[in-house]
Amino acid sequence: MKTIKALTIRRSTVAPTVKGPEMRAPLRPLRVALCAMLFLVNFHVSAFAQSSCNGIHVKILDIRNNTGTIACALFESPDGFPDDYHRFAASIIATKIRDKQARCDFQDIAPGTYALVVAHDENMNGKLDANWLGAPTEGYGFSNDAKAWLRAPSFSAASFSFDGKNLDLTISLHY
């Protein structure tokens, strides 16, 4: 019998440290409030951080319609520039067009020399379509407003330096 009393006593001395459903109820509103506060603080910080993120920010102009997508390909070397962006681009962003406008934001980019290619993939087949002569039938553009005369410009003609801070570029499409 002493053994049973000892177990009973132990249970009664341990019972206040065990949290049953009746003990959690007063803490539940506090936890919900704390979680909500943390969410709102993190949401506000995230929203604020997006406007001040370092990177290459590209505004695309002269888009002829809202059909399809805009693809922005960032190259860090002449390899594959500009045609083989699926294999050689350091980063590719595809974005929807809204009100004949689009923007590509490249973040976490190391300082260096880069070149950009932008294509308006109207039929969303993943490539820049061309006619039987090889002339593009969809919109395209290059950083530095490099011109394509009978062939695509070179990497050096389209290249620019990035110092790791914010860089705002504007690229006009040609059809």
N, C-alpha and C positions, 0 to 999 in steps of 0.2 A: 503494500500500500504506500509506503514511503516513495517508492519509485514512481508510482502514478502521480502522487502529489508533486514530486519534483518536476515531472513532465508538465503537469498542469501549471505549476509556478513558472516554469521556463516559458511556456506559451504565453502566459499573461504578461511576462516582462518583455517578451519579444514582440508581442502583438502591436504595440504602438509604432514600431519601426516598419512593420509590414504595411504597405499601402494597398488597401482594398478599394473597391469602387467608391465607397462612402468617403474615403480620404482624398481621392483624386478630384472629386466634384468641385471643391472650392478653387483648385488650381487650374481647372480647365479654361475658364474665361481669361485668366491671366496668360496662359499659354497661347490662346488664340490671339489675344491682343498683342503679345510679343511677336508672334509669327507674322501677323499683319503689319506691324510696325517695321520689322526687318524686311519684309517684302517691299513695302513702299519706299524705304530708304534705298534698298538695292535697285529698285526700278528707277528712282530718281537719279541715282548715281550713274546707272547704265545709260539712261537717256541723255544725261549731261555729258558723259564721256564720249558718246558717239559724235558729238559736234566738235570735240577737240582732239580726236584721234589723229595721230600722225599718219600720213600716207599720201598716195597719189590719187587725186580726185578728178575725174574726167567728166566734163559736161559735153554731151553730143548735140550738135546743132544740125539744122537743115535735113531732118528726117522727113521723108515725103508722105508717110502715112503711119498709122498705128498697127499695121499688120505685121505679124511675126515678132522677132526679138532682135535685140542689139547684142552683139558679141564683142567684148573688148579683150584683146590678147596682149599681154605684157611680155616682151622679150628682153633678156639680159645679154644676149649675144647674137651675132649674125646668123647662127645656125638655124635654118628653117624659116628665116624671116623673108617675107611675111606670109607665104603660102601655107606652110606646114605648121600652123599654130597648134593644132591638136597634139602634135608630138613634141614640139620644141619650146612652146611658150612657157615662161616661168609661172604665169598665173593667167587664168581665163575667167572672165565673168560674163554670164549671159543674163540679160535683164529685159523686162517688159518695157514696152513703149507706152507712155501715157501722155496724151495731148501733144503728140509729135515731139516728145522730149524723153531723154534718157540720161542716166548718170551711172558711172561705174566708179566704185571706191575700192582701191587696192590698199589694204592695211597690212602691217607687219612686213614691210618691204625694207630690205637692207639698203643702205646708201650704195650708189653705183650709177652706172650708165645703162639706160634702158631705151626701148623704142616701143611704141604702141601701134596696134592695128585695130581698127574698128570696122565691123561689117554689119550691115542690116540684112539679116537672114529672113526675108519676107515669107518664104515658104517653109521655114523651119526645118530644112533638110540638113543642117549642120555644116553647110559650105557656102561659099560665095559663088553664085551661079554666073556663068558667062555665056555669051552667044557663040556662034560657030567660028567667029574670028578670034575668040579668046577675050573679048572685051567684057568686063563685068556688067551684068544686067541688074545687080542689086547694089545698094549704096555701100561705099567704103570710104575710109579716111585714115590718115596717118598722123602721128605726132609731128610737131614742127611744121604742120601743113605741107609735108613733103609731097611733091607732085609725082604722079604716075604718067609719064609720057611714053607710050608704047610698051612699057613694062613697069613693074612695081619699083618703087624707090629702094635704094640700098638701106641697110641698117644704119650706116653712118649719117645718111641724109635725114633720117627720122629720129635719130638718137638725141637724148637729153640727159642731163645730170640730175640726180636726186640725192639730196644731202641727208635724208632720213627724217626731215621735218614735213610740214604740210606743203604740198605742191598742187596747185589748181591748174588744170589744163582744159582747153576747149578744142574740140575736133569737129570740123565741118564735114559732112558726108557729101560725096560726089556720086552722081548716078549716070 
